[in-house]
Amino acid sequence: MIASADMFNAHLLIVDDQEANVLLLRELLRNAGYQRISSTMDPTEVTSLHQTHRYDLILLDLQMPVMDGFTVLEQLLAIESSGYLPVLVLTAQPNHKLRALQAGARDFISKPFDLIEVETRIRNMLEVRLLYQELEQQNVLLEQTVAQRTAELRESEARFKRFTELSSDWYWEQDAHGRFTNISGPVLEMLDLALEEDGITALAIPDGDFDVEQRKELDRLIAQREPFIDFIYHRTDANGRRQFLQVSGEPRFDEAGRFIGYRGIGIDITARQPTAQNDA
């Protein structure tokens, strides 16, 4: 709801080549409580005036010498990037009303003026105009808030990634199709994987040295989109030494609840295993 103080503080411009009409509208608007009223009898000034002052409402006569109101509408539309023209046309020609609305005007007032109609239409149009401006301001604030939250999220994600990289031997992220989108450290080696030519699709190495049953269990958890914490498995490295690895991962979902992949960390814990031995 627009406050009366905001309504009466709106900036209005009267454009009419007849001084009597200008004086009549000025008096009417003053009596109604409007405080910021400007006027011009030269239609060629309207575009530059609006560029400078950005009026909340322009009362525009259509039939004027040198430049008619339709030409003024065209010029105003060219400088209003939003496409919204705060123009209320003044006309004595019924057939001009539709043409003016099609040209971008928002409403019209018929001549000779009915003072009650003039006041009502001006008030209604100003209320719409101010609500429109309020919405634009809210959209700007929303965009700024979204940008700020996005920046904060990216910063948080960067901190998280940095922390996990420092506290683990490798870090990885996958998309919903199992393709790696981000890796740090010897992820592929530790998981017995190889990338296809596209550089993001991972395939298990045939006859790899990952324990088969352990691999099946890890694949099952991932297929069911379950988190896994400190999952321990072993493999035989290139030197024939049994290597124990610990991996943790969590599924990721977007704001709509759609699964978008996994991310996780891994640590080589061979040194912690007293039973680790060369038994290849």
ABEGO torsion letter per residue (X at the ends): XBBAAAAAABBBBBBBABAAAAAAAAAAAAAAGBABBBBBABAAAAAAAAAAAGBABBBBBABBBGBBAAAAAAAAAAABAAGBBBBBBBBABAAAAAAAAAAGBABBBBOBBBAAAAAAAAAAAAAAAAAAAAAAAAAAAAAAAAAAAAAAAAAAAAAAAAAAAAABABBBBBBAAGBBABBBEBAAAAAGBBBBAAGABBBBBBGBABBAAAAAAAAAAAAAGBBBBGBBBBBBBAAGBBBBBBBBBBBBBBAAGBBAEBBBBBBBAAAABAABBBAX
